[in-house]
Structures are given as C-alpha cells and as structure tokens.
C-alpha cells in the first residue's frame, strides 16, 4: 500500500514539474510585449497601420482597397493585438500574426458594411 502511495506522489510531482517547465519555457511573443498609446479620429487605415508599424517594428499588410477606410480609436498601453482590435472594431476581420516574419496581415470582409 505504501508503495502505491509513493508512486502516486511521484506521479503528481512529475506532472507538476512538467507543467512548471512548460510555463517557464512558454514562448513570449514580442507583439504581446510591445505597448502602444495612440489616439486618432477618422484617419485612413493605412496611416494608422504605418504608425503602429513604426512603433512596433512589425509590417502590417493590408489589401490596397482598405487603405483609405477611415478609422477612429483611442488606446493607452495596449498590446498590438488589443490596438488592432480597437482600430478594427465594427469590421468583420481576421488578424494573422507571423512572428518569424514580423508581419501582421489584416483581412477585412465586407469593408463597406462597418458600423
């Protein structure tokens, strides 16, 4: 009975240790660590994307037909992900983060139907 109890403790310790290792070595994405503070009203999306790109070092890829869409947003100490979500609020969109290329692709579906 003692042997079975020791094995259970050993298994719990091993599982706990592996969990701690996974947390310790989990990758930290640079885009999540970068913080942005911006405020703008009715600015073309391409200008906002350029400013975010300059502050973060990430290339933001937009379809050419989206460049002149006016956007309004305000954020303080937001991650890149949070900032882009605020900028694109009201749109049906997808963000594709490519960490190895330092690139963020923005895909907006039905850009004329934003609210």
Secondary structure, 3 states (H helix, E strand, C coil): CHHHHHHHHHHHHHHHHHHHHHHHCCCCCHHHHCEEEEEEEEEEHHHHHHHHHHHHCCEEECCHHHCCCEEEEEEEEEEHHHHHHHHCCCCEEEEEEEHHHCEEEEEEECHHHCC
